[in-house]
């Protein structure tokens, strides 16, 4: 495996317009995708994620900063970069009158060394739809066709922009397995998604953008540890003030529900259940959740709205 990053962005800026009307959508983004890893790029509303991604993909110029793909410039070395990368956009715009097979053969004609079309169709469970026209496909089938074209050249670096949009749960899991198989084969993936559990399940590292900058970055586990775990149950006045819980646990009760936030879930839950048992109190609606990537993302979004 190469020691050179598959993707590197340093000090990336992108500005729309000029003078007083100028708007800086990307404000100094640094991003690295190591070879053979999956990195998820997440963003709050208007964070600049799409603007940054277009520059990294080579679809738009940077206002400042540097980008390299496999050590190459995605603009000046576009022919070489294009041969070694696959890009899945949010929508493809394939001709509606072509069949699925015709679309793939057309796409294969633009690739230096395409995989066999029949193999690619089977991989995305589209073999039975080969003779169906694109306009007659469901949203999920169209998305799978997009993905099939993206991977037809067996690219070393793959950009996946919302790859599971419109897919049913079974198809989503198939795409997850496919992304894992890409990583297992040493491919590098930059993934954007609105599904936080998708990023949590697939990504080696996660970068969260807000207001044009990356404000959180790390492994899903490391990021999650920044936030407390949560215990909730229907308020039980018989428990009193819950003085036996660890001192670091925070307790709030409102609208008939008690919430306990803690960075030591096991110890806090053990103390809570012990107290309830000693007082013969049944904790109704009890649920305990470890911190998640969702809680980290929401903390960024909530902070942005204040």
Beta strands, then each sheet from edge to edge (+ up, - down):
strand 1: 7-16
strand 2: 23-33
strand 3: 38-43
strand 4: 64-69
strand 5: 85-88
strand 6: 157-161
strand 7: 188-192
strand 8: 205-210
strand 9: 213-218
strand 10: 229-234
strand 11: 250-254
strand 12: 257-262
strand 13: 287-289
sheet 1: 2+ 1- 4+
sheet 2: 5+ 6+ 7+ 3+ 8+ 9-
sheet 3: 11+ 12- 10+ 13-
end
